[in-house]
Structures are given as C-alpha cells and as structure tokens.
Amino acid sequence: MVGVAGECILCGKCLEVCPLLAATGREELGPRAKADLCHLLARDEAGLRGADVARLAGLCLGCDRCAAVCSQGVDVPGLVAGLRGAHPDFKGWLWKTWLSHAKTLWPVGSAMAGLVPDSLRPERFGPLLKMLAGLRDGPGLTPALAPFLTPTSFPDTHRGEPMLLFPGCTATHVRQRWLAAAHSLLHGLGVAILPGDFRCCGSGLKSAGFADEARAMALHNLAAWRGAGRPKVAVFCASCLSALRGYTHYIDDPAEAEVWRNSLILLSILAKDTVFVISGAVPDRIAYHRPCHADGAGSDHLLLVAALGDRLVESTDRQCCGFGGVMALGAPELADRVNARCWDQLAGAELVLTGCSACAARLDATAPAGVAVGHWLEVIGQMRR
C-alpha cells in the first residue's frame, strides 16, 4: 500500500483544480476523498472489498493537477496508482498490454477499430474505438490545413550543441510526421542530434499501477541518456516530459538526478525565437489546448501566440481533455463529461492544436464535425531555401 506523503489540512486547493469534480460536482470523486480512502486502507486493508477498491481507484484521470497544488505533498494520483497495482483487474491488464506492445498492437488495433462503423460502436466505448482508429499512421491533419507555419530564420542559441530527441510512442509508431517536423526544427536550430534508443516514457503504465514495468522503461531510458554522454534531451509531448522529470526517483546520486532534470527541455523552448511566416490555407479561428501536464510557462502556447497572432482565438487552461488512461475503460461516461467541458471552452474553433500526444488523440476522437485536431508540430513546414 502506497503511503501518503503528507497530511491533508483541508485547504481545498485540490478541489479547485480537479477536472473530474468540476465536471460532476461529486466531491466523493475528488482528490481529498481518495486521500481519505487511502488513509483508511493504510490502517485497515480489509476495510473494503478488493472489488470496491479497484472500482474507486479507477475513478481518477491521473492529470496530476491536485499533486501540483498540494502544499503538503499529498500525491493522490500516486496513491491511486498504488491502489490499482494492489488490486489489478482486466481493464488494467488490457491497458498494460496496449501500452507495452505499442509497436505491434497500435497499427493493427487502430486498423481494426477503423473498420467498425459508427452505428455499430457500443455507446459506452464508441469514443474509445474512435480514438484507437485515429492512431493509424497517416497524414494527421488534412493536407489542405497543414503545414502553414514556415520558419524563415532560427536563433543561434543552441547551434552546434549535441542533443537527444525523445520521440514518445505516438510519434514513433503512428505519427512519424511529428518526428519529421521535430527533426526539421532541430536541424534548423543547428542542433547536433544524437542517436538514442529510447522507449516509452512509462507514464501510462505507472498511472495504471504497473510500477515495475514503468521503472524498467525509466531505467532503460536513463541508460540511453548516460550512454550518449548525459546531453540535453528535447521533448515535444507534455505528458512525456512530466514522466521523464519523475525519473529522479530512480537515480541514486542527487547530483546526477539534478543533471537529468536540467537536461530535459521542451522543443518549443528551444525554438522560441524562431521566426515563422504564415502561408497556404489557414483557418481563421485556431485554438490551443493546454495539457494538464504542461509546465507553468506554457511554452507551446507562447510559440503559437507569437507565430499566429490574432488567429489564435481561444485556449484552455483548467479544462482537461478527459483522456484518463485506464479510467477511459472503467468509467468512460465520466471521462466524457470532463471532455465535454473542454469542448465548451474550445467552441467555435476550426482547428485545435496541442502539445500532448494523449490530448491530441482524445480531442481528435471527440471533435465536433468540421473541427480538425493535431499536435502543433503538424503545422510546421520546411524552411525555405
């Protein structure tokens, strides 16, 4: 049983930021109630039946917003992951299999999901099947929409600097266009891209309660970083960055842990002084979705504001996309209510851009008719020669 890192002082900060509580109004689904449950189970493991614990543990999006604001260090998503690990069920096993065998299952599973007509998709899992169908390797945004931001000049800040690029599962297996755009930006910045044998960041496995599997992936990725000489690591997915920062728990040497944490940098920060011109067919109303795991500075958003100007008409802040990981399998109706609030904020946009692979998949699967969704890298074109 995972222990609570601190004692709740009933300040209510976690309740203010919980997307699940905001969408349902049910305080028993909020972080404080989950922390109380974990306290109860720490004193009496037999206090609840395993099935009840598994069901309650499933009702968490894993967005980490509550942990980020807690002054007492109470990590409710971590506690929930501990409960999931202690009380595994079929949904968790299915999620683990899907993530652990992404290279094989994602292309095949997405192709099969795409063959199921909308009319035959079960109401409970319809959005999930649509999300799986959207993971097929392809162009992402339609050619008519992207790319329309062309870099014309790059800063020299990192020219000649060796770096690794952490691609993440989505770009590696089904959205290689993101990877190509990231390489193009880094080449324009003059970065010397080092070869790196990275695996999944492990965030989805850790949140689902598979701590050992997540740890194995973390140790592999750390070994790849050490083998490359401990350089900076460019990242373009907010959820991956959050998971990578958590690797400090697996590093025994505090000095090396600090070097690792300082080596991680978002691609949008590296490219922040790049000059872009707008060309081609550009939607009049573009929105940005801020991922739950985005850093406080919101560098992806700032890059798009500078490049798009008044075409960027809307952005989310406290609205979660409702991806939810394993929760999408156990309580999709709750995840859908969270997602609906997100789309209320994005209403009127013709194109929604984000900086998280999970958010991109979830929003693309639930987008209203006529609304396109993609990672911001998808609208970045090649520099003119």
Secondary structure in CASP SS format (residue, H / E / C, confidence):
PFRMAT SS
TARGET T0000
AUTHOR 0000-0000-0000
METHOD secondary structure of the structure
MODEL  1
M C 1.00
V C 1.00
G C 1.00
V C 1.00
A C 1.00
G C 1.00
E C 1.00
C C 1.00
I C 1.00
L C 1.00
C C 1.00
G C 1.00
K H 1.00
C H 1.00
L H 1.00
E H 1.00
V H 1.00
C C 1.00
P H 1.00
L H 1.00
L H 1.00
A H 1.00
A H 1.00
T H 1.00
G C 1.00
R C 1.00
E H 1.00
E H 1.00
L H 1.00
G C 1.00
P H 1.00
R H 1.00
A H 1.00
K H 1.00
A H 1.00
D H 1.00
L H 1.00
C H 1.00
H H 1.00
L H 1.00
L H 1.00
A H 1.00
R H 1.00
D C 1.00
E H 1.00
A H 1.00
G H 1.00
L C 1.00
R C 1.00
G H 1.00
A H 1.00
D H 1.00
V H 1.00
A H 1.00
R H 1.00
L H 1.00
A H 1.00
G C 1.00
L C 1.00
C C 1.00
L C 1.00
G C 1.00
C C 1.00
D C 1.00
R H 1.00
C H 1.00
A H 1.00
A H 1.00
V H 1.00
C C 1.00
S C 1.00
Q C 1.00
G C 1.00
V C 1.00
D C 1.00
V H 1.00
P H 1.00
G H 1.00
L H 1.00
V H 1.00
A H 1.00
G H 1.00
L H 1.00
R H 1.00
G H 1.00
A H 1.00
H C 1.00
P C 1.00
D C 1.00
F H 1.00
K H 1.00
G H 1.00
W H 1.00
L H 1.00
W H 1.00
K H 1.00
T H 1.00
W H 1.00
L H 1.00
S H 1.00
H C 1.00
A H 1.00
K H 1.00
T H 1.00
L H 1.00
W H 1.00
P H 1.00
V H 1.00
G H 1.00
S H 1.00
A H 1.00
M H 1.00
A H 1.00
G H 1.00
L C 1.00
V C 1.00
P C 1.00
D H 1.00
S H 1.00
L H 1.00
R C 1.00
P C 1.00
E C 1.00
R C 1.00
F C 1.00
G H 1.00
P H 1.00
L H 1.00
L H 1.00
K H 1.00
M H 1.00
L H 1.00
A H 1.00
G C 1.00
L C 1.00
R C 1.00
D C 1.00
G C 1.00
P C 1.00
G C 1.00
L C 1.00
T C 1.00
P C 1.00
A C 1.00
L C 1.00
A C 1.00
P C 1.00
F C 1.00
L E 1.00
T E 1.00
P E 1.00
T E 1.00
S E 1.00
F C 1.00
P C 1.00
D C 1.00
T C 1.00
H C 1.00
R C 1.00
G C 1.00
E C 1.00
P E 1.00
M E 1.00
L E 1.00
L E 1.00
F E 1.00
P C 1.00
G H 1.00
C H 1.00
T H 1.00
A H 1.00
T H 1.00
H H 1.00
V C 1.00
R C 1.00
Q H 1.00
R H 1.00
W H 1.00
L H 1.00
A H 1.00
A H 1.00
A H 1.00
H H 1.00
S H 1.00
L H 1.00
L H 1.00
H H 1.00
G H 1.00
L C 1.00
G C 1.00
V C 1.00
A E 1.00
I E 1.00
L C 1.00
P C 1.00
G C 1.00
D C 1.00
F C 1.00
R C 1.00
C C 1.00
C C 1.00
G C 1.00
S H 1.00
G H 1.00
L H 1.00
K H 1.00
S H 1.00
A C 1.00
G C 1.00
F C 1.00
A H 1.00
D H 1.00
E H 1.00
A H 1.00
R H 1.00
A H 1.00
M H 1.00
A H 1.00
L H 1.00
H H 1.00
N H 1.00
L H 1.00
A H 1.00
A H 1.00
W H 1.00
R H 1.00
G H 1.00
A C 1.00
G C 1.00
R C 1.00
P C 1.00
K E 1.00
V E 1.00
A E 1.00
V E 1.00
F C 1.00
C C 1.00
A H 1.00
S H 1.00
C H 1.00
L H 1.00
S H 1.00
A H 1.00
L H 1.00
R H 1.00
G H 1.00
Y H 1.00
T H 1.00
H H 1.00
Y H 1.00
I C 1.00
D C 1.00
D C 1.00
P H 1.00
A H 1.00
E H 1.00
A H 1.00
E H 1.00
V H 1.00
W H 1.00
R H 1.00
N H 1.00
S H 1.00
L E 1.00
I E 1.00
L E 1.00
L H 1.00
S H 1.00
I H 1.00
L H 1.00
A C 1.00
K C 1.00
D C 1.00
T C 1.00
V E 1.00
F E 1.00
V E 1.00
I E 1.00
S C 1.00
G C 1.00
A C 1.00
V C 1.00
P C 1.00
D C 1.00
R C 1.00
I E 1.00
A E 1.00
Y E 1.00
H E 1.00
R C 1.00
P C 1.00
C C 1.00
H C 1.00
A C 1.00
D C 1.00
G C 1.00
A C 1.00
G C 1.00
S H 1.00
D H 1.00
H H 1.00
L H 1.00
L H 1.00
L H 1.00
V H 1.00
A H 1.00
A H 1.00
L H 1.00
G H 1.00
D H 1.00
R H 1.00
L E 1.00
V E 1.00
E E 1.00
S E 1.00
T C 1.00
D C 1.00
R C 1.00
Q C 1.00
C C 1.00
C C 1.00
G C 1.00
F C 1.00
G C 1.00
G C 1.00
V C 1.00
M H 1.00
A H 1.00
L H 1.00
G H 1.00
A C 1.00
P H 1.00
E H 1.00
L H 1.00
A H 1.00
D H 1.00
R H 1.00
V H 1.00
N H 1.00
A H 1.00
R H 1.00
C H 1.00
W H 1.00
D H 1.00
Q H 1.00
L C 1.00
A C 1.00
G C 1.00
A C 1.00
E C 1.00
L E 1.00
V E 1.00
L E 1.00
T E 1.00
G C 1.00
C C 1.00
S H 1.00
A H 1.00
C H 1.00
A H 1.00
A H 1.00
R H 1.00
L H 1.00
D H 1.00
A H 1.00
T H 1.00
A C 1.00
P C 1.00
A C 1.00
G C 1.00
V C 1.00
A E 1.00
V E 1.00
G E 1.00
H E 1.00
W H 1.00
L H 1.00
E H 1.00
V H 1.00
I E 1.00
G C 1.00
Q C 1.00
M C 1.00
R C 1.00
R C 1.00
END
